[in-house]
């Protein structure tokens, strides 16, 4: 009998998971069901199985990365999807892989890991974003947007959906010629460049990634907007001390997840100080449904050290301390799942190049990361929030009509 039986027999109800043990024995859990995958895994060592007993999420990741758990039927996306689909967040289900004490410890570790002082913030960014631009070119869209796309139609290409995302955000910023715009966490410059192309605005993009900075500057020059789009390697906290009241608009896409819960109030205070009296901000962030939680051990260790996915409640509560007015909130429930499936498919298509560039273990880690993230957005407690803030209640039109009008014009 598999040592994983107590865990898997409790979790798998729909769909089927077959486990092949190192001694050649096999055991199946669940039953075939429409809409659920059938997956077979083989363990090459007992150690790989014990890893999962000790810590199901991190243990499964490392067993897969080290070749101690092989997917015989299906793939890692289907395996994680099967587990998540049997424990959907919106039906109140949980994997229950940790006791109440274990969950409390994970919460403490998350808080300590995401304190994110200036030096640690730069090191954490380098861990994920300075591993080479060539890797990201292989699985992102042509504009290298490394955040949730926007899918008004499910049959769009990834490139179309990312262009729609930029137009959607630009419309919410209520741009006008001559404005100064700040892009906090500018990535490879795509959003900043797009804003300058859509309206006659000046944009400053800031990042802590040297790899991103160099490419963003190259791209602005190639796009012919370098006279209005600049990029700097600077922490938002340092910029807030230098540019008080300097920006009419602030946009931040996919950066707030790296701020850390301990710094939420600091972040919003910095943004409020950076904005003019009539300033407007659009924050696009991954968020967790329900109450605040913790970052899982795999993500902390391998993917986003210092990262934390915020609940909407703690995000808004932190913004209130700086007297920012929440003027609009949109929840993108499944848009990131659609985006991640595109990234996963492109990663599989470029397997040989990624293995040659990094190594086999990295490739397995990356596919595990993308598969786990996809499952979290399809069945788990993750989504995306776009939150619009203003300092003055008079800063924006009284109705939301202007957003649809501008978005139609930009597209």
Secondary structure, DSSP 4 states (H G I P E B T S, - for coil): --TTHHHHHHH--SEEEEEE-TTS-EEEEEE--TTS-EEEEEES-HHHHHHHHH-HHHHHHHHHHTTSEEEEES-HHHHHHHHHHTT-GGGT-----S-HHHHHHHHHHHHHHT---HHHHHHHHHHHHSS-HHHHHHHS-TT---S----SSTT--HHHHHHHHHHHHHHHTT--TT-EEEEES-TTSHHHHHHHHHSS-EEEEEES-HHHHHHHHHHHHHTT-TTTEEEEE--HHHHHHH-TT-EEEEEEES-GGGT-GGGHHHHHHHHHHHEEEEEEEEEEEEEESSS-----HHIIIII-TT--PEEHHHHHHHHHTTT-EEEEEEEESSHHHHHHHHHHHHHHHTHHHHHHHS-HHHHHHHHHHHHHHHHHHHTSSEEEEEEEEESSTTSS-SSTHHHHHHHHHH-
